[in-house]
């Protein structure tokens, strides 16, 4: 296909974008991808993060009846990164125009039933509710595994949803590690608090002794082979995501919980309620 450049166009990519395509190189592209294809892959990757760029390129090759070549992966990746940057900057301008660029705007408006207050409505016992849990399905192998050359990822999340690693690590010393406790006084910091209503002669039930997420950290060494072992999120009771953070080389640690709870309490206030599947253990932190 050929396109006629307008007098104001200085570069080929200007003409391509004007006609709905995006070049795979900044100055003299030989291959162009339609903006609709890039937008469709963005939505598909959101829905299924395992749908890789390589799979997308192979699908396009099948549709155009041509053999797949490895260089197509690099070209599509370069065009997709530039496309995402353009989308991000457009969204920034939209948020500025709509006055949605104030700090924590996303969290303050994530769920209308939870965040919008009615005039003269009696106060509730809890002003906000949240459910917190981790997911270890979104793993990312460490680049240093199998003696490969470490590769640093400079990408950083640019969303109000995410809490950075530096913020999470502020809470890493709030709770003593399980290993130190076992070594010093043989006390498990995730054990249940003793219930005074226990019946004498019966074996008390400690859920954390049977719940793998609350198990000793020595059993979770496998997470060290991953740069990212999953994500930790907080949602409201209407299933809207409020805030999230990455789990780095570990399972569910107390610092992720504390970081999310601290952020929610800072924005929403301290009169809130939180549900967590090992809350009996977390309550002691």
LINDATA-V177829 format. One record per backbone hydrogen bond with DSSP energy under -0.5 kcal/mol. CO is the residue of the C=O (numbers start at 1). NH is the residue of the N-H. E is the energy in kcal/mol with one decimal. If there is no record, write none. Layout:
BEGIN
{{CO	NH	E} {CO	NH	E}}
END
This chain:
BEGIN
{{3	5	-0.6} {6	9	-1.8} {11	14	-0.9} {11	15	-1.1} {12	16	-2.4} {13	17	-2.7} {14	18	-1.9} {15	19	-1.2} {16	21	-3.2} {17	20	-1.6} {20	35	-2.3} {22	33	-2.7} {27	12	-0.6} {31	24	-2.1} {33	22	-2.5} {34	38	-1.8} {35	39	-2.5} {36	40	-2.3} {37	41	-2.3} {38	42	-1.9} {39	43	-1.8} {40	44	-2.4} {41	45	-3.0} {42	46	-1.7} {43	47	-2.0} {44	48	-2.7} {48	51	-2.3} {50	52	-1.2} {52	56	-1.8} {53	57	-2.7} {54	58	-2.4} {55	59	-2.1} {56	60	-2.2} {57	61	-2.2} {58	62	-2.2} {59	63	-2.2} {60	64	-1.9} {61	66	-2.3} {62	65	-0.8} {69	72	-1.8} {69	73	-0.5} {70	73	-1.1} {70	74	-0.9} {71	75	-2.1} {72	76	-2.7} {73	77	-2.3} {74	78	-2.2} {75	79	-2.2} {76	80	-2.6} {77	81	-2.3} {78	82	-1.9} {79	83	-2.3} {80	84	-2.6} {81	85	-1.8} {82	86	-2.1} {83	87	-2.5} {84	88	-2.5} {85	89	-2.2} {86	90	-2.3} {87	91	-2.3} {88	92	-2.0} {89	93	-1.8} {90	94	-2.2} {91	95	-2.6} {92	96	-2.0} {93	97	-2.1} {94	98	-2.2} {95	100	-3.2} {95	101	-0.6} {96	99	-0.7} {102	105	-1.5} {104	108	-2.3} {105	109	-1.2} {107	110	-0.6} {111	114	-0.5} {111	115	-2.6} {112	116	-2.2} {118	121	-1.3} {128	273	-2.1} {130	275	-2.4} {131	235	-2.7} {132	277	-0.5} {133	233	-2.2} {135	231	-1.9} {137	139	-1.4} {140	227	-2.1} {140	228	-1.4} {142	145	-1.5} {144	147	-0.9} {145	148	-1.0} {152	154	-0.7} {159	162	-0.8} {161	244	-3.2} {164	168	-2.0} {165	169	-2.7} {167	170	-0.9} {168	171	-1.9} {169	172	-1.3} {171	174	-1.1} {177	181	-1.8} {178	182	-2.6} {179	183	-1.9} {180	184	-2.3} {181	185	-2.0} {181	186	-1.1} {181	187	-1.0} {187	189	-0.7} {188	191	-1.7} {194	196	-0.6} {195	198	-1.6} {199	202	-1.7} {202	204	-0.5} {204	206	-0.6} {205	207	-0.6} {206	209	-1.2} {207	210	-1.4} {207	211	-0.5} {210	212	-0.6} {211	214	-1.4} {212	215	-1.6} {216	219	-1.4} {217	220	-1.8} {218	221	-0.7} {220	223	-1.6} {221	224	-2.0} {222	225	-1.3} {223	226	-1.7} {225	142	-2.5} {228	140	-2.7} {230	247	-2.7} {231	135	-2.6} {232	245	-2.0} {233	133	-1.8} {234	242	-3.3} {234	243	-1.3} {235	131	-3.1} {236	239	-1.8} {240	236	-2.2} {243	234	-2.5} {244	163	-2.3} {245	232	-3.0} {246	248	-0.6} {247	229	-2.7} {247	230	-0.8} {247	249	-0.6} {251	253	-1.0} {253	256	-0.9} {253	257	-1.1} {254	258	-2.8} {255	259	-2.2} {256	260	-2.1} {257	261	-2.8} {258	262	-2.6} {259	263	-2.0} {260	264	-2.5} {261	265	-2.6} {262	266	-1.9} {263	267	-1.9} {264	268	-3.2} {264	269	-0.5} {265	269	-1.2} {270	272	-1.9} {271	127	-2.7} {271	128	-0.7} {273	130	-1.7} {275	132	-2.7} {276	279	-1.7} {278	281	-1.0} {278	282	-2.2} {279	283	-2.5} {281	284	-1.3} {282	285	-2.0}}
END
